[in-house]
Amino acid sequence: MKKSVDEKGMMMMMHLKLKRTKDQKTSQNAVTVTYLLAKANQLLYRSFFPPGLVGDDIAEIIKARYSGAWPTWSHVPKATRKEWLELFELKYKWLPIYNEWMENAFAHKGSLLIKNTMSKIRDGKNKGKWLLPSVLESLRQYWDTDVDFQKRSANGKQNRATDVGAPLYTGGRVSTADHVYRMEKINMKRPTCMDVLGRTKKKDGRWVGKAEEVAVTNPYH
């Protein structure tokens, strides 16, 4: 059963020590995985691996066995996704009570990885050299001919062009979850939602948008 957050959308942080098995790549023995649960307009489950070793290992596993023209995570056969997870389990260990958490976290990370990577390949920002030529060609045919995909893509571009009040992220290449983790280590206490907003929604000391400023200075407007 998935964890949930309360109706006010308060953040919860959960740290899980993972013991990394020895392999040829590294002799590092432990790594901390941080989960961030957040509530926006509806209850959503979110789990994040911090940047670095864990994310790199997941990317390596997926890219090394991306044998089909799968434009999204949902297109990947369940058997293949299971194989990826099993390979991940060979590198990392955790208590059985965290199995569902880890499965969902792995799926979330894998889904984002595929989405972002495929977007870059489609836009020419990534050559996709790790893909078989036949797979790459099939993906391009899908992007060029699939009506539903083209419709979603067009709607997305239109929304981005018209959404003037969309929030901007100023946290750089570091994820929000990692900012929370770093702030907690530095200040020796869990940061509030407002603290996180101040770190990720300001540029040169100023709020990047009116919505962010109102949310912090007048949260009950």
C-alpha positions as a printed Julia matrix, in Angstrom:
221×3 Matrix{Float64}:
  0.0    0.0     0.0
  1.44   3.37   -1.01
  2.26   5.96    1.6
  0.21   9.14    1.52
  0.41  12.63    2.97
 -2.17  14.66    4.85
 -4.65  17.06    3.28
 -2.48  20.1     3.99
  0.28  18.73    1.82
  3.03  18.63    4.45
  6.37  17.16    3.43
  7.76  14.02    4.95
 11.35  12.89    4.57
 12.42   9.31    4.89
 16.06   8.2     4.81
 16.89   4.63    3.96
 20.4    3.23    4.12
 21.16   0.93    1.23
 24.17  -1.33    1.42
 25.78  -1.58   -1.96
 27.2   -4.98   -2.89
 30.74  -5.1    -4.13
 31.18  -5.01   -7.89
 33.8   -4.01  -10.39
 32.53  -0.45  -10.64
 32.94   0.73   -7.04
 33.74  -0.4    -3.52
 31.45   2.12   -1.86
 29.53   0.37    0.89
 26.56   2.59    1.57
 24.4    5.27    0.04
 21.44   7.19    1.37
 18.26   7.26   -0.67
 15.86  10.1     0.08
 12.13   9.94   -0.44
 10.06  13.09   -0.75
  6.3   12.84   -0.38
  4.3   15.87   -1.44
  0.64  16.83   -1.73
 -0.39  19.4    -4.35
 -3.93  19.52   -5.75
 -4.4   15.82   -5.15
 -2.6   13.07   -3.3
  0.41  12.03   -5.35
  3.16   9.6    -4.69
  6.66  10.84   -5.4
  9.97   9.17   -4.64
 13.39  10.47   -5.63
 16.86   9.03   -5.75
 19.47  11.72   -5.12
 21.83  12.49   -8.02
 24.93  10.35   -8.25
 25.69   6.69   -7.8
 22.17   5.23   -7.58
 20.76   7.2   -10.5
 23.81   6.4   -12.61
 23.41   2.69  -11.92
 19.74   2.77  -12.91
 20.57   4.59  -16.14
 23.31   2.08  -16.91
 20.98  -0.88  -16.37
 18.21   0.54  -18.54
 20.4    1.77  -21.39
 22.34  -1.49  -21.61
 19.11  -3.45  -22.15
 16.94  -1.07  -24.15
 16.25  -3.55  -26.93
 12.9   -2.24  -28.18
 11.4    0.91  -29.66
  9.82   2.02  -26.39
  9.05   5.77  -26.41
  7.85   5.78  -22.79
  8.08   3.69  -19.63
  4.56   2.33  -20.15
  5.6    0.95  -23.55
  8.32  -1.18  -21.97
  7.14  -4.8   -21.48
  6.51  -5.74  -17.85
  8.99  -8.61  -18.15
 11.72  -6.18  -19.19
 10.92  -3.76  -16.36
 11.06  -6.68  -13.93
 14.45  -7.69  -15.33
 15.77  -4.15  -14.82
 14.58  -4.13  -11.22
 16.14  -7.53  -10.54
 19.48  -6.29  -11.87
 19.17  -3.26   -9.59
 18.51  -5.61   -6.67
 21.81  -7.35   -7.39
 23.61  -4.09   -6.61
 21.55  -2.81   -3.7
 19.92  -4.39   -0.67
 17.17  -3.17    1.66
 14.81  -4.57    4.26
 11.81  -6.52    2.85
  9.38  -4.02    4.38
 10.67  -1.45    1.87
 10.11  -3.64   -1.22
  7.06  -1.77   -2.48
  8.68   1.59   -1.77
 11.77   0.63   -3.74
  9.8   -0.81   -6.65
  7.8    2.41   -6.97
 10.89   4.56   -6.56
 12.71   2.57   -9.25
  9.74   2.86  -11.62
  9.48   6.61  -10.99
 13.18   7.15  -11.63
 13.13   4.92  -14.72
 10.07   6.66  -16.12
 11.67  10.1   -15.76
 14.92   8.85  -17.25
 13.2    7.48  -20.35
 10.97  10.54  -20.74
 13.85  13.01  -20.54
 16.22  10.95  -22.67
 13.68  10.31  -25.43
 12.78  14.0   -25.49
 16.43  14.91  -26.05
 16.83  12.29  -28.78
 13.66  13.5   -30.51
 14.86  17.11  -30.4
 18.35  16.23  -31.63
 20.07  17.09  -28.32
 21.09  13.47  -27.81
 22.27  11.16  -30.58
 21.05   8.03  -28.81
 24.25   6.16  -29.69
 23.49   3.56  -27.01
 20.42   2.45  -28.98
 20.51  -0.1   -31.79
 20.15   1.65  -35.19
 16.96  -0.32  -35.9
 15.46   0.74  -32.56
 16.36   4.38  -33.15
 14.8    4.3   -36.61
 11.58   2.74  -35.25
 11.37   5.44  -32.58
 11.72   8.19  -35.18
  8.96   6.61  -37.25
  6.73   6.54  -34.17
  7.34  10.22  -33.42
  6.72  11.18  -37.06
  3.57   9.14  -37.65
  1.75   8.52  -34.35
 -1.28  10.82  -34.35
 -1.88  10.66  -30.6
  1.74  11.5   -29.84
  1.75  14.44  -32.25
 -1.45  15.76  -30.68
 -0.03  15.52  -27.16
  3.2   17.14  -28.3
  1.35  20.03  -29.96
 -0.82  20.57  -26.88
  2.28  20.58  -24.68
  3.99  23.21  -26.81
  0.86  25.36  -26.8
  0.51  25.09  -23.03
  4.14  26.06  -22.48
  3.77  29.04  -24.79
  0.62  30.36  -23.13
  1.33  29.53  -19.49
  2.91  32.86  -18.63
  2.45  32.37  -14.91
  4.11  28.98  -14.8
  6.53  28.57  -11.89
 10.26  28.64  -12.66
 12.82  26.42  -10.99
 16.05  28.09   -9.91
 17.66  25.15   -8.16
 19.97  24.36  -11.05
 20.63  20.74  -11.97
 20.06  19.66   -8.37
 16.63  18.17   -7.71
 14.26  19.57   -5.1
 14.67  16.38   -3.07
 18.43  16.82   -3.0
 18.09  20.48   -1.95
 15.88  19.34    0.94
 18.43  16.7     1.92
 21.32  19.2     1.85
 19.39  21.83    3.81
 18.55  19.27    6.47
 22.2   18.25    6.83
 23.46  21.85    7.03
 20.79  23.19    9.41
 20.37  19.97   11.42
 16.62  20.19   11.05
 14.01  19.45    8.43
 13.29  22.51    6.21
  9.75  23.79    5.88
  7.92  24.1     2.57
  8.58  27.84    2.66
 12.31  27.27    3.18
 12.42  25.02    0.12
 10.49  27.54   -1.97
 12.96  30.24   -0.98
 15.85  28.09   -2.17
 14.35  26.91   -5.46
 12.14  29.83   -6.52
 14.44  32.82   -6.07
 17.03  34.31   -8.4
 19.43  37.01   -7.25
 17.39  37.33   -4.06
 14.12  37.95   -5.89
 11.13  35.71   -6.47
 10.99  34.41  -10.04
  7.23  34.9   -10.26
  4.33  36.68   -8.58
  2.69  33.37   -7.7
  5.73  32.26   -5.7
  5.96  35.58   -3.84
  2.27  35.54   -2.92
  2.45  31.91   -1.8
  5.19  32.7     0.71
  4.35  36.23    1.87
  0.62  35.62    2.05
 -0.02  31.85    2.19
 -3.66  32.31    3.23
 -4.71  34.7     0.44
